[in-house]
Amino acid sequence: MTTISYVTGDLFSAPEGSILVQACNTKGAWGAGIALAFRERFPEEFQTYKAYCNEHGDSLVGTCLLIPGSRRSIACLFTSKAYGRNKDKPPQILAQTKSALEDLIRKNKNGNELHACRFNSGKFGVSWVNTADVVEQLGITMMVYNPEA
């Protein structure tokens, strides 16, 4: 059963009340790729994420921080401890993605819709097909956005 629906458009146009899902590091940095777009659009939520990382550090890997917002919430999936050259290896990222998504499901008590980009496939360098397999195996319903053509 396919649980991922693909749509063309801007992730940040997702409906109010939904959860925007992104992969994050545990170092408190939204410095490149889609994370930078999140930081620019959600500066208060970025400060919440950064403080949370500063408090908990690498113990966050494999968990999810769900940051409530006035229009949309943000799910920070901690799929890698670091970023850049120090990012975790793809098999670790996939295992940590599974655990972080399970944590998101536990925290999404109201069953809000999940909207995401092809997380892990940008700066973390993990094939989207492999991340999508994890989402499908868990039976998670998610809208995944492709940028405008």
N, CA, C and O atoms as CSV, one atom per row, in Angstrom:
chain,resi,resn,atom,element,x,y,z
A,1,MET,N,N,0.841,-1.191,0.000
A,1,MET,CA,C,0.000,0.000,0.000
A,1,MET,C,C,0.880,1.246,0.000
A,1,MET,O,O,1.753,1.399,0.855
A,2,THR,N,N,0.651,2.114,-0.943
A,2,THR,CA,C,1.411,3.348,-1.022
A,2,THR,C,C,0.859,4.356,-0.024
A,2,THR,O,O,-0.342,4.622,0.019
A,3,THR,N,N,1.760,4.908,0.771
A,3,THR,CA,C,1.332,5.890,1.765
A,3,THR,C,C,1.837,7.293,1.429
A,3,THR,O,O,1.448,8.266,2.074
A,4,ILE,N,N,2.700,7.395,0.421
A,4,ILE,CA,C,3.251,8.683,0.024
A,4,ILE,C,C,2.507,9.187,-1.205
A,4,ILE,O,O,2.358,8.466,-2.192
A,5,SER,N,N,2.047,10.419,-1.137
A,5,SER,CA,C,1.448,11.093,-2.291
A,5,SER,C,C,2.390,12.200,-2.702
A,5,SER,O,O,2.843,12.982,-1.866
A,6,TYR,N,N,2.689,12.269,-3.989
A,6,TYR,CA,C,3.595,13.296,-4.499
A,6,TYR,C,C,2.796,14.432,-5.105
A,6,TYR,O,O,1.842,14.214,-5.852
A,7,VAL,N,N,3.199,15.641,-4.773
A,7,VAL,CA,C,2.562,16.831,-5.321
A,7,VAL,C,C,3.642,17.781,-5.828
A,7,VAL,O,O,4.752,17.816,-5.295
A,8,THR,N,N,3.309,18.544,-6.852
A,8,THR,CA,C,4.215,19.570,-7.345
A,8,THR,C,C,3.836,20.872,-6.670
A,8,THR,O,O,2.668,21.258,-6.648
A,9,GLY,N,N,4.828,21.540,-6.124
A,9,GLY,CA,C,4.555,22.812,-5.474
A,9,GLY,C,C,5.527,23.102,-4.360
A,9,GLY,O,O,6.557,22.443,-4.212
A,10,ASP,N,N,5.178,24.098,-3.583
A,10,ASP,CA,C,6.014,24.605,-2.507
A,10,ASP,C,C,5.577,23.981,-1.178
A,10,ASP,O,O,4.424,24.122,-0.771
A,11,LEU,N,N,6.495,23.299,-0.512
A,11,LEU,CA,C,6.210,22.698,0.790
A,11,LEU,C,C,5.605,23.714,1.749
A,11,LEU,O,O,4.728,23.379,2.545
A,12,PHE,N,N,6.072,24.950,1.674
A,12,PHE,CA,C,5.630,25.965,2.632
A,12,PHE,C,C,4.216,26.481,2.352
A,12,PHE,O,O,3.713,27.351,3.063
A,13,SER,N,N,3.582,25.937,1.313
A,13,SER,CA,C,2.180,26.262,1.050
A,13,SER,C,C,1.248,25.172,1.582
A,13,SER,O,O,0.050,25.190,1.298
A,14,ALA,N,N,1.784,24.233,2.345
A,14,ALA,CA,C,0.964,23.163,2.925
A,14,ALA,C,C,-0.168,23.768,3.748
A,14,ALA,O,O,-0.037,24.878,4.263
A,15,PRO,N,N,-1.278,23.046,3.874
A,15,PRO,CA,C,-2.441,23.595,4.592
A,15,PRO,C,C,-2.160,23.932,6.055
A,15,PRO,O,O,-1.327,23.307,6.712
A,16,GLU,N,N,-2.871,24.925,6.534
A,16,GLU,CA,C,-2.786,25.255,7.957
A,16,GLU,C,C,-3.189,24.029,8.770
A,16,GLU,O,O,-4.063,23.258,8.373
A,17,GLY,N,N,-2.534,23.870,9.913
A,17,GLY,CA,C,-2.815,22.740,10.785
A,17,GLY,C,C,-1.974,21.512,10.477
A,17,GLY,O,O,-2.012,20.528,11.216
A,18,SER,N,N,-1.219,21.564,9.397
A,18,SER,CA,C,-0.393,20.415,9.041
A,18,SER,C,C,0.966,20.497,9.742
A,18,SER,O,O,1.300,21.497,10.378
A,19,ILE,N,N,1.729,19.430,9.607
A,19,ILE,CA,C,3.080,19.364,10.164
A,19,ILE,C,C,4.060,19.320,8.993
A,19,ILE,O,O,3.947,18.477,8.104
A,20,LEU,N,N,5.022,20.242,9.008
A,20,LEU,CA,C,6.085,20.261,8.006
A,20,LEU,C,C,7.238,19.426,8.546
A,20,LEU,O,O,7.758,19.700,9.627
A,21,VAL,N,N,7.632,18.415,7.797
A,21,VAL,CA,C,8.637,17.454,8.246
A,21,VAL,C,C,9.967,17.743,7.566
A,21,VAL,O,O,10.028,17.941,6.352
A,22,GLN,N,N,11.039,17.765,8.369
A,22,GLN,CA,C,12.381,17.917,7.812
A,22,GLN,C,C,13.375,17.083,8.605
A,22,GLN,O,O,13.164,16.802,9.785
A,23,ALA,N,N,14.465,16.688,7.945
A,23,ALA,CA,C,15.565,15.990,8.602
A,23,ALA,C,C,16.521,17.026,9.163
A,23,ALA,O,O,16.817,18.027,8.511
A,24,CYS,N,N,17.004,16.785,10.375
A,24,CYS,CA,C,17.876,17.739,11.055
A,24,CYS,C,C,19.086,17.041,11.665
A,24,CYS,O,O,19.110,15.824,11.846
A,25,ASN,N,N,20.087,17.860,11.973
A,25,ASN,CA,C,21.233,17.395,12.746
A,25,ASN,C,C,21.011,17.760,14.208
A,25,ASN,O,O,20.087,18.507,14.533
A,26,THR,N,N,21.849,17.239,15.080
A,26,THR,CA,C,21.712,17.510,16.515
A,26,THR,C,C,22.592,18.670,16.984
A,26,THR,O,O,22.705,18.921,18.184
A,27,LYS,N,N,23.212,19.373,16.044
A,27,LYS,CA,C,24.149,20.453,16.385
A,27,LYS,C,C,23.488,21.826,16.446
A,27,LYS,O,O,24.148,22.816,16.760
A,28,GLY,N,N,22.193,21.895,16.149
A,28,GLY,CA,C,21.496,23.174,16.219
A,28,GLY,C,C,21.719,24.058,15.010
A,28,GLY,O,O,21.640,25.283,15.108
A,29,ALA,N,N,22.001,23.439,13.862
A,29,ALA,CA,C,22.287,24.224,12.651
A,29,ALA,C,C,21.277,23.921,11.551
A,29,ALA,O,O,21.140,22.778,11.116
A,30,TRP,N,N,20.580,24.947,11.113
A,30,TRP,CA,C,19.776,24.898,9.893
A,30,TRP,C,C,20.493,25.822,8.921
A,30,TRP,O,O,20.035,26.935,8.664
A,31,GLY,N,N,21.615,25.363,8.380
A,31,GLY,CA,C,22.471,26.257,7.640
A,31,GLY,C,C,22.506,26.099,6.138
A,31,GLY,O,O,23.091,26.940,5.455
A,32,ALA,N,N,21.899,25.051,5.595
A,32,ALA,CA,C,21.984,24.830,4.152
A,32,ALA,C,C,20.754,24.067,3.678
A,32,ALA,O,O,20.036,23.458,4.471
A,33,GLY,N,N,20.528,24.112,2.372
A,33,GLY,CA,C,19.423,23.362,1.775
A,33,GLY,C,C,18.081,23.802,2.312
A,33,GLY,O,O,17.869,24.975,2.620
A,34,ILE,N,N,17.173,22.842,2.421
A,34,ILE,CA,C,15.817,23.139,2.897
A,34,ILE,C,C,15.823,23.661,4.334
A,34,ILE,O,O,14.961,24.453,4.716
A,35,ALA,N,N,16.800,23.214,5.129
A,35,ALA,CA,C,16.889,23.687,6.517
A,35,ALA,C,C,17.071,25.203,6.573
A,35,ALA,O,O,16.502,25.870,7.438
A,36,LEU,N,N,17.855,25.736,5.659
A,36,LEU,CA,C,18.051,27.183,5.608
A,36,LEU,C,C,16.737,27.891,5.273
A,36,LEU,O,O,16.435,28.948,5.828
A,37,ALA,N,N,15.963,27.302,4.364
A,37,ALA,CA,C,14.651,27.874,4.036
A,37,ALA,C,C,13.735,27.846,5.266
A,37,ALA,O,O,12.982,28.792,5.496
A,38,PHE,N,N,13.795,26.775,6.049
A,38,PHE,CA,C,13.028,26.722,7.298
A,38,PHE,C,C,13.485,27.827,8.246
A,38,PHE,O,O,12.655,28.524,8.831
A,39,ARG,N,N,14.795,27.993,8.403
A,39,ARG,CA,C,15.318,29.007,9.324
A,39,ARG,C,C,14.862,30.404,8.919
A,39,ARG,O,O,14.520,31.219,9.776
A,40,GLU,N,N,14.856,30.683,7.623
A,40,GLU,CA,C,14.449,32.009,7.150
A,40,GLU,C,C,12.958,32.254,7.353
A,40,GLU,O,O,12.551,33.378,7.649
A,41,ARG,N,N,12.147,31.224,7.199
A,41,ARG,CA,C,10.693,31.378,7.317
A,41,ARG,C,C,10.199,31.263,8.758
A,41,ARG,O,O,9.161,31.823,9.112
A,42,PHE,N,N,10.943,30.540,9.578
A,42,PHE,CA,C,10.496,30.256,10.948
A,42,PHE,C,C,11.608,30.567,11.954
A,42,PHE,O,O,12.139,29.653,12.586
A,43,PRO,N,N,11.965,31.845,12.108
A,43,PRO,CA,C,13.082,32.181,13.003
A,43,PRO,C,C,12.834,31.828,14.470
A,43,PRO,O,O,13.769,31.426,15.163
A,44,GLU,N,N,11.612,31.965,14.958
A,44,GLU,CA,C,11.327,31.619,16.355
A,44,GLU,C,C,11.443,30.113,16.571
A,44,GLU,O,O,11.988,29.664,17.580
A,45,GLU,N,N,10.928,29.338,15.622
A,45,GLU,CA,C,11.006,27.889,15.725
A,45,GLU,C,C,12.462,27.422,15.634
A,45,GLU,O,O,12.853,26.445,16.271
A,46,PHE,N,N,13.266,28.143,14.825
A,46,PHE,CA,C,14.692,27.822,14.747
A,46,PHE,C,C,15.344,28.008,16.114
A,46,PHE,O,O,16.151,27.176,16.530
A,47,GLN,N,N,15.004,29.085,16.817
A,47,GLN,CA,C,15.589,29.321,18.144
A,47,GLN,C,C,15.191,28.212,19.121
A,47,GLN,O,O,15.997,27.799,19.954
A,48,THR,N,N,13.947,27.732,19.017
A,48,THR,CA,C,13.493,26.611,19.850
A,48,THR,C,C,14.323,25.369,19.553
A,48,THR,O,O,14.796,24.697,20.469
A,49,TYR,N,N,14.498,25.066,18.268
A,49,TYR,CA,C,15.296,23.912,17.838
A,49,TYR,C,C,16.736,24.032,18.338
A,49,TYR,O,O,17.289,23.082,18.891
A,50,LYS,N,N,17.333,25.198,18.140
A,50,LYS,CA,C,18.732,25.408,18.525
A,50,LYS,C,C,18.929,25.226,20.032
A,50,LYS,O,O,19.876,24.564,20.459
A,51,ALA,N,N,18.046,25.807,20.829
A,51,ALA,CA,C,18.134,25.669,22.287
A,51,ALA,C,C,17.971,24.206,22.707
A,51,ALA,O,O,18.667,23.732,23.604
A,52,TYR,N,N,17.053,23.499,22.056
A,52,TYR,CA,C,16.819,22.087,22.352
A,52,TYR,C,C,18.076,21.268,22.049
A,52,TYR,O,O,18.457,20.395,22.829
A,53,CYS,N,N,18.711,21.553,20.923
A,53,CYS,CA,C,19.956,20.861,20.559
A,53,CYS,C,C,21.063,21.181,21.555
A,53,CYS,O,O,21.802,20.288,21.969
A,54,ASN,N,N,21.182,22.452,21.942
A,54,ASN,CA,C,22.212,22.844,22.907
A,54,ASN,C,C,22.021,22.140,24.241
A,54,ASN,O,O,22.992,21.826,24.929
A,55,GLU,N,N,20.770,21.894,24.605
A,55,GLU,CA,C,20.476,21.239,25.886
A,55,GLU,C,C,20.714,19.724,25.829
A,55,GLU,O,O,21.213,19.143,26.793
A,56,HIS,N,N,20.361,19.078,24.703
A,56,HIS,CA,C,20.367,17.616,24.646
A,56,HIS,C,C,21.457,17.004,23.779
A,56,HIS,O,O,21.814,15.843,23.979
A,57,GLY,N,N,21.995,17.752,22.822
A,57,GLY,CA,C,23.107,17.279,22.000
A,57,GLY,C,C,22.834,16.003,21.228
A,57,GLY,O,O,21.717,15.760,20.771
A,58,ASP,N,N,23.877,15.190,21.092
A,58,ASP,CA,C,23.820,13.992,20.257
A,58,ASP,C,C,22.823,12.943,20.733
A,58,ASP,O,O,22.484,12.034,19.974
A,59,SER,N,N,22.348,13.047,21.961
A,59,SER,CA,C,21.349,12.085,22.450
A,59,SER,C,C,20.039,12.197,21.680
A,59,SER,O,O,19.179,11.323,21.789
A,60,LEU,N,N,19.881,13.263,20.906
A,60,LEU,CA,C,18.646,13.472,20.151
A,60,LEU,C,C,18.539,12.593,18.913
A,60,LEU,O,O,17.439,12.390,18.399
A,61,VAL,N,N,19.656,12.070,18.425
A,61,VAL,CA,C,19.637,11.323,17.169
A,61,VAL,C,C,18.632,10.173,17.261
A,61,VAL,O,O,18.620,9.416,18.231
A,62,GLY,N,N,17.791,10.059,16.228
A,62,GLY,CA,C,16.760,9.028,16.215
A,62,GLY,C,C,15.473,9.439,16.902
A,62,GLY,O,O,14.584,8.609,17.096
A,63,THR,N,N,15.357,10.715,17.276
A,63,THR,CA,C,14.134,11.221,17.908
A,63,THR,C,C,13.552,12.340,17.043
A,63,THR,O,O,14.116,12.707,16.012
A,64,CYS,N,N,12.427,12.864,17.481
A,64,CYS,CA,C,11.757,13.951,16.773
A,64,CYS,C,C,11.395,15.055,17.759
A,64,CYS,O,O,10.858,14.792,18.835
A,65,LEU,N,N,11.691,16.274,17.382
A,65,LEU,CA,C,11.216,17.446,18.109
A,65,LEU,C,C,10.042,18.004,17.321
A,65,LEU,O,O,10.200,18.392,16.163
A,66,LEU,N,N,8.877,18.048,17.931
A,66,LEU,CA,C,7.693,18.605,17.293
A,66,LEU,C,C,7.470,20.002,17.866
A,66,LEU,O,O,7.134,20.164,19.039
A,67,ILE,N,N,7.664,21.004,17.013
A,67,ILE,CA,C,7.546,22.400,17.442
A,67,ILE,C,C,6.197,22.935,16.970
A,67,ILE,O,O,5.977,23.088,15.769
A,68,PRO,N,N,5.288,23.223,17.914
A,68,PRO,CA,C,3.989,23.759,17.509
A,68,PRO,C,C,4.130,25.170,16.946
A,68,PRO,O,O,4.943,25.969,17.411
A,69,GLY,N,N,3.319,25.451,15.938
A,69,GLY,CA,C,3.309,26.783,15.345
A,69,GLY,C,C,1.896,27.303,15.269
A,69,GLY,O,O,0.941,26.545,15.441
A,70,SER,N,N,1.753,28.588,15.014
A,70,SER,CA,C,0.416,29.174,14.970
A,70,SER,C,C,-0.368,28.678,13.754
A,70,SER,O,O,-1.586,28.517,13.832
A,71,ARG,N,N,0.314,28.435,12.634
A,71,ARG,CA,C,-0.378,27.970,11.429
A,71,ARG,C,C,-0.010,26.529,11.073
A,71,ARG,O,O,-0.862,25.749,10.648
A,72,ARG,N,N,1.256,26.188,11.249
A,72,ARG,CA,C,1.753,24.845,10.970
A,72,ARG,C,C,2.796,24.495,12.019
A,72,ARG,O,O,3.489,25.372,12.534
A,73,SER,N,N,2.902,23.228,12.330
A,73,SER,CA,C,3.952,22.766,13.233
A,73,SER,C,C,5.127,22.277,12.403
A,73,SER,O,O,4.995,22.023,11.206
A,74,ILE,N,N,6.276,22.149,13.053
A,74,ILE,CA,C,7.472,21.652,12.383
A,74,ILE,C,C,7.959,20.417,13.124
A,74,ILE,O,O,8.131,20.428,14.342
A,75,ALA,N,N,8.177,19.350,12.359
A,75,ALA,CA,C,8.761,18.126,12.907
A,75,ALA,C,C,10.221,18.080,12.505
A,75,ALA,O,O,10.548,17.989,11.322
A,76,CYS,N,N,11.093,18.144,13.494
A,76,CYS,CA,C,12.533,18.029,13.270
A,76,CYS,C,C,12.922,16.581,13.526
A,76,CYS,O,O,12.985,16.143,14.674
A,77,LEU,N,N,13.180,15.840,12.457
A,77,LEU,CA,C,13.620,14.459,12.583
A,77,LEU,C,C,15.133,14.478,12.734
A,77,LEU,O,O,15.838,14.885,11.811
A,78,PHE,N,N,15.636,14.049,13.867
A,78,PHE,CA,C,17.081,14.045,14.090
A,78,PHE,C,C,17.653,12.771,13.469
A,78,PHE,O,O,17.746,11.729,14.119
A,79,THR,N,N,18.036,12.884,12.186
A,79,THR,CA,C,18.478,11.712,11.431
A,79,THR,C,C,19.997,11.597,11.338
A,79,THR,O,O,20.506,10.556,10.923
A,80,SER,N,N,20.727,12.640,11.717
A,80,SER,CA,C,22.197,12.611,11.717
A,80,SER,C,C,22.709,13.470,12.866
A,80,SER,O,O,22.132,14.511,13.179
A,81,LYS,N,N,23.790,13.028,13.488
A,81,LYS,CA,C,24.361,13.825,14.577
A,81,LYS,C,C,24.929,15.139,14.059
A,81,LYS,O,O,24.763,16.187,14.683
A,82,ALA,N,N,25.599,15.074,12.916
A,82,ALA,CA,C,26.287,16.262,12.407
A,82,ALA,C,C,25.865,16.531,10.966
A,82,ALA,O,O,24.887,15.965,10.477
A,83,TYR,N,N,26.604,17.389,10.306
A,83,TYR,CA,C,26.311,17.785,8.934
A,83,TYR,C,C,27.632,17.934,8.188
A,83,TYR,O,O,28.705,17.805,8.778
A,84,GLY,N,N,27.548,18.206,6.889
A,84,GLY,CA,C,28.752,18.378,6.081
A,84,GLY,C,C,29.578,17.089,6.052
A,84,GLY,O,O,29.031,15.988,5.984
A,85,ARG,N,N,30.886,17.244,6.105
A,85,ARG,CA,C,31.777,16.071,6.057
A,85,ARG,C,C,31.585,15.142,7.243
A,85,ARG,O,O,31.929,13.962,7.166
A,86,ASN,N,N,31.042,15.654,8.336
A,86,ASN,CA,C,30.885,14.855,9.557
A,86,ASN,C,C,29.524,14.187,9.699
A,86,ASN,O,O,29.233,13.573,10.725
A,87,LYS,N,N,28.688,14.309,8.662
A,87,LYS,CA,C,27.355,13.693,8.750
A,87,LYS,C,C,27.498,12.175,8.879
A,87,LYS,O,O,28.501,11.591,8.471
A,88,ASP,N,N,26.471,11.557,9.455
A,88,ASP,CA,C,26.462,10.107,9.608
A,88,ASP,C,C,26.394,9.434,8.244
A,88,ASP,O,O,26.034,10.066,7.251
A,89,LYS,N,N,26.738,8.161,8.197
A,89,LYS,CA,C,26.697,7.374,6.957
A,89,LYS,C,C,25.244,7.032,6.623
A,89,LYS,O,O,24.413,6.921,7.524
A,90,PRO,N,N,24.932,6.865,5.330
A,90,PRO,CA,C,23.543,6.579,4.929
A,90,PRO,C,C,22.861,5.445,5.707
A,90,PRO,O,O,21.705,5.622,6.094
A,91,PRO,N,N,23.496,4.295,5.963
A,91,PRO,CA,C,22.779,3.262,6.738
A,91,PRO,C,C,22.385,3.737,8.143
A,91,PRO,O,O,21.310,3.397,8.637
A,92,GLN,N,N,23.262,4.526,8.783
A,92,GLN,CA,C,22.935,5.075,10.106
A,92,GLN,C,C,21.766,6.051,9.991
A,92,GLN,O,O,20.831,6.015,10.790
A,93,ILE,N,N,21.833,6.919,8.988
A,93,ILE,CA,C,20.771,7.918,8.796
A,93,ILE,C,C,19.433,7.236,8.582
A,93,ILE,O,O,18.420,7.682,9.122
A,94,LEU,N,N,19.410,6.162,7.802
A,94,LEU,CA,C,18.140,5.461,7.559
A,94,LEU,C,C,17.604,4.816,8.832
A,94,LEU,O,O,16.402,4.880,9.092
A,95,ALA,N,N,18.468,4.198,9.626
A,95,ALA,CA,C,18.032,3.591,10.896
A,95,ALA,C,C,17.512,4.674,11.840
A,95,ALA,O,O,16.499,4.482,12.512
A,96,GLN,N,N,18.205,5.806,11.887
A,96,GLN,CA,C,17.801,6.907,12.755
A,96,GLN,C,C,16.534,7.579,12.242
A,96,GLN,O,O,15.755,8.118,13.028
A,97,THR,N,N,16.324,7.551,10.929
A,97,THR,CA,C,15.094,8.079,10.342
A,97,THR,C,C,13.907,7.245,10.791
A,97,THR,O,O,12.867,7.792,11.159
A,98,LYS,N,N,14.051,5.930,10.766
A,98,LYS,CA,C,12.967,5.035,11.203
A,98,LYS,C,C,12.573,5.352,12.641
A,98,LYS,O,O,11.390,5.507,12.946
A,99,SER,N,N,13.552,5.447,13.512
A,99,SER,CA,C,13.293,5.733,14.923
A,99,SER,C,C,12.664,7.124,15.097
A,99,SER,O,O,11.730,7.288,15.882
A,100,ALA,N,N,13.172,8.115,14.370
A,100,ALA,CA,C,12.639,9.482,14.482
A,100,ALA,C,C,11.198,9.557,13.978
A,100,ALA,O,O,10.370,10.253,14.566
A,101,LEU,N,N,10.895,8.835,12.882
A,101,LEU,CA,C,9.519,8.819,12.373
A,101,LEU,C,C,8.574,8.126,13.360
A,101,LEU,O,O,7.436,8.560,13.536
A,102,GLU,N,N,9.032,7.070,13.990
A,102,GLU,CA,C,8.207,6.406,15.008
A,102,GLU,C,C,7.919,7.365,16.157
A,102,GLU,O,O,6.811,7.382,16.692
A,103,ASP,N,N,8.919,8.163,16.537
A,103,ASP,CA,C,8.736,9.157,17.592
A,103,ASP,C,C,7.745,10.235,17.148
A,103,ASP,O,O,6.911,10.676,17.939
A,104,LEU,N,N,7.834,10.658,15.886
A,104,LEU,CA,C,6.881,11.638,15.356
A,104,LEU,C,C,5.460,11.099,15.445
A,104,LEU,O,O,4.552,11.819,15.859
A,105,ILE,N,N,5.259,9.858,15.065
A,105,ILE,CA,C,3.919,9.263,15.114
A,105,ILE,C,C,3.382,9.274,16.550
A,105,ILE,O,O,2.207,9.569,16.771
A,106,ARG,N,N,4.229,8.957,17.511
A,106,ARG,CA,C,3.802,8.997,18.924
A,106,ARG,C,C,3.410,10.408,19.351
A,106,ARG,O,O,2.455,10.590,20.107
A,107,LYS,N,N,4.140,11.396,18.869
A,107,LYS,CA,C,3.907,12.786,19.286
A,107,LYS,C,C,2.778,13.462,18.520
A,107,LYS,O,O,2.235,14.465,18.983
A,108,ASN,N,N,2.421,12.936,17.371
A,108,ASN,CA,C,1.354,13.525,16.552
A,108,ASN,C,C,0.001,12.978,17.021
A,108,ASN,O,O,-0.691,12.273,16.286
A,109,LYS,N,N,-0.348,13.315,18.236
A,109,LYS,CA,C,-1.549,12.774,18.886
A,109,LYS,C,C,-2.849,13.167,18.191
A,109,LYS,O,O,-3.841,12.444,18.283
A,110,ASN,N,N,-2.854,14.303,17.500
A,110,ASN,CA,C,-4.074,14.753,16.819
A,110,ASN,C,C,-4.177,14.232,15.390
A,110,ASN,O,O,-5.167,14.491,14.705
A,111,GLY,N,N,-3.177,13.509,14.942
A,111,GLY,CA,C,-3.216,12.961,13.587
A,111,GLY,C,C,-3.130,14.015,12.501
A,111,GLY,O,O,-3.715,13.857,11.429
A,112,ASN,N,N,-2.401,15.096,12.772
A,112,ASN,CA,C,-2.252,16.156,11.764
A,112,ASN,C,C,-1.571,15.602,10.513
A,112,ASN,O,O,-0.732,14.705,10.592
A,113,GLU,N,N,-1.947,16.155,9.360
A,113,GLU,CA,C,-1.346,15.738,8.093
A,113,GLU,C,C,0.145,16.042,8.099
A,113,GLU,O,O,0.582,17.061,8.634
A,114,LEU,N,N,0.921,15.142,7.493
A,114,LEU,CA,C,2.360,15.314,7.379
A,114,LEU,C,C,2.712,15.735,5.953
A,114,LEU,O,O,2.281,15.111,4.983
A,115,HIS,N,N,3.502,16.801,5.843
A,115,HIS,CA,C,3.937,17.335,4.554
A,115,HIS,C,C,5.450,17.476,4.608
A,115,HIS,O,O,5.996,17.994,5.582
A,116,ALA,N,N,6.129,17.014,3.557
A,116,ALA,CA,C,7.594,17.001,3.584
A,116,ALA,C,C,8.184,17.236,2.204
A,116,ALA,O,O,7.509,17.112,1.182
A,117,CYS,N,N,9.460,17.578,2.208
A,117,CYS,CA,C,10.251,17.534,0.992
A,117,CYS,C,C,10.854,16.118,0.949
A,117,CYS,O,O,10.511,15.280,1.783
A,118,ARG,N,N,11.716,15.858,0.020
A,118,ARG,CA,C,12.389,14.548,-0.037
A,118,ARG,C,C,13.532,14.572,0.978
A,118,ARG,O,O,14.706,14.619,0.611
A,119,PHE,N,N,13.165,14.541,2.260
A,119,PHE,CA,C,14.144,14.721,3.326
A,119,PHE,C,C,15.213,13.627,3.304
A,119,PHE,O,O,14.973,12.507,2.851
A,120,ASN,N,N,16.364,13.972,3.792
A,120,ASN,CA,C,17.597,13.171,3.792
A,120,ASN,C,C,18.301,13.176,2.437
A,120,ASN,O,O,19.497,12.890,2.376
A,121,SER,N,N,17.597,13.491,1.348
A,121,SER,CA,C,18.189,13.325,0.014
A,121,SER,C,C,19.033,14.511,-0.433
A,121,SER,O,O,19.734,14.422,-1.441
A,122,GLY,N,N,18.978,15.609,0.293
A,122,GLY,CA,C,19.773,16.780,-0.079
A,122,GLY,C,C,21.142,16.722,0.570
A,122,GLY,O,O,22.000,15.942,0.157
A,123,LYS,N,N,21.341,17.532,1.565
A,123,LYS,CA,C,22.647,17.667,2.207
A,123,LYS,C,C,23.094,16.415,2.964
A,123,LYS,O,O,24.290,16.241,3.198
A,124,PHE,N,N,22.160,15.539,3.352
A,124,PHE,CA,C,22.561,14.301,4.031
A,124,PHE,C,C,22.947,13.207,3.036
A,124,PHE,O,O,23.525,12.194,3.429
A,125,GLY,N,N,22.632,13.399,1.749
A,125,GLY,CA,C,23.121,12.513,0.701
A,125,GLY,C,C,22.567,11.104,0.689
A,125,GLY,O,O,23.230,10.187,0.204
A,126,VAL,N,N,21.362,10.911,1.212
A,126,VAL,CA,C,20.729,9.587,1.208
A,126,VAL,C,C,19.709,9.545,0.070
A,126,VAL,O,O,18.917,10.475,-0.085
A,127,SER,N,N,19.721,8.502,-0.705
A,127,SER,CA,C,18.777,8.370,-1.812
A,127,SER,C,C,17.341,8.468,-1.295
A,127,SER,O,O,16.979,7.813,-0.318
A,128,TRP,N,N,16.525,9.296,-1.964
A,128,TRP,CA,C,15.129,9.430,-1.554
A,128,TRP,C,C,14.418,8.085,-1.586
A,128,TRP,O,O,13.579,7.817,-0.726
A,129,VAL,N,N,14.730,7.244,-2.544
A,129,VAL,CA,C,14.086,5.926,-2.642
A,129,VAL,C,C,14.252,5.159,-1.332
A,129,VAL,O,O,13.316,4.500,-0.877
A,130,ASN,N,N,15.419,5.240,-0.731
A,130,ASN,CA,C,15.661,4.516,0.523
A,130,ASN,C,C,14.885,5.122,1.691
A,130,ASN,O,O,14.345,4.395,2.525
A,131,THR,N,N,14.831,6.447,1.750
A,131,THR,CA,C,14.045,7.090,2.811
A,131,THR,C,C,12.564,6.806,2.601
A,131,THR,O,O,11.847,6.524,3.561
A,132,ALA,N,N,12.095,6.878,1.356
A,132,ALA,CA,C,10.687,6.599,1.059
A,132,ALA,C,C,10.328,5.171,1.474
A,132,ALA,O,O,9.220,4.931,1.953
A,133,ASP,N,N,11.244,4.228,1.297
A,133,ASP,CA,C,11.003,2.846,1.734
A,133,ASP,C,C,10.731,2.785,3.231
A,133,ASP,O,O,9.857,2.039,3.674
A,134,VAL,N,N,11.478,3.569,4.018
A,134,VAL,CA,C,11.270,3.601,5.472
A,134,VAL,C,C,9.870,4.144,5.782
A,134,VAL,O,O,9.153,3.580,6.609
A,135,VAL,N,N,9.488,5.230,5.123
A,135,VAL,CA,C,8.156,5.822,5.326
A,135,VAL,C,C,7.079,4.791,4.992
A,135,VAL,O,O,6.128,4.614,5.753
A,136,GLU,N,N,7.229,4.120,3.869
A,136,GLU,CA,C,6.247,3.112,3.424
A,136,GLU,C,C,6.186,1.935,4.393
A,136,GLU,O,O,5.098,1.473,4.737
A,137,GLN,N,N,7.348,1.446,4.839
A,137,GLN,CA,C,7.379,0.312,5.770
A,137,GLN,C,C,6.633,0.629,7.060
A,137,GLN,O,O,6.001,-0.246,7.653
A,138,LEU,N,N,6.710,1.881,7.488
A,138,LEU,CA,C,6.028,2.289,8.717
A,138,LEU,C,C,4.548,2.600,8.481
A,138,LEU,O,O,3.796,2.812,9.433
A,139,GLY,N,N,4.136,2.626,7.222
A,139,GLY,CA,C,2.737,2.905,6.902
A,139,GLY,C,C,2.324,4.339,7.170
A,139,GLY,O,O,1.156,4.607,7.451
A,140,ILE,N,N,3.263,5.255,7.086
A,140,ILE,CA,C,2.994,6.665,7.374
A,140,ILE,C,C,2.431,7.344,6.127
A,140,ILE,O,O,3.011,7.250,5.045
A,141,THR,N,N,1.303,8.024,6.285
A,141,THR,CA,C,0.713,8.795,5.198
A,141,THR,C,C,1.368,10.166,5.179
A,141,THR,O,O,1.393,10.868,6.190
A,142,MET,N,N,1.903,10.544,4.007
A,142,MET,CA,C,2.664,11.780,3.907
A,142,MET,C,C,2.540,12.352,2.502
A,142,MET,O,O,2.562,11.617,1.515
A,143,MET,N,N,2.413,13.658,2.426
A,143,MET,CA,C,2.473,14.383,1.156
A,143,MET,C,C,3.924,14.816,0.963
A,143,MET,O,O,4.513,15.434,1.849
A,144,VAL,N,N,4.498,14.493,-0.187
A,144,VAL,CA,C,5.887,14.873,-0.467
A,144,VAL,C,C,5.890,15.808,-1.669
A,144,VAL,O,O,5.316,15.509,-2.717
A,145,TYR,N,N,6.544,16.934,-1.491
A,145,TYR,CA,C,6.533,18.007,-2.488
A,145,TYR,C,C,7.745,17.941,-3.403
A,145,TYR,O,O,8.878,17.728,-2.971
A,146,ASN,N,N,7.459,18.133,-4.683
A,146,ASN,CA,C,8.483,18.372,-5.697
A,146,ASN,C,C,8.379,19.853,-6.028
A,146,ASN,O,O,7.274,20.377,-6.167
A,147,PRO,N,N,9.513,20.537,-6.156
A,147,PRO,CA,C,9.429,21.958,-6.506
A,147,PRO,C,C,8.747,22.137,-7.862
A,147,PRO,O,O,8.676,21.210,-8.669
A,148,GLU,N,N,8.254,23.338,-8.086
A,148,GLU,CA,C,7.628,23.659,-9.375
A,148,GLU,C,C,8.599,23.338,-10.508
A,148,GLU,O,O,9.799,23.592,-10.401
A,149,ALA,N,N,8.073,22.782,-11.581
A,149,ALA,CA,C,8.928,22.413,-12.724
A,149,ALA,C,C,9.334,23.627,-13.510
A,149,ALA,O,O,10.052,23.507,-14.503
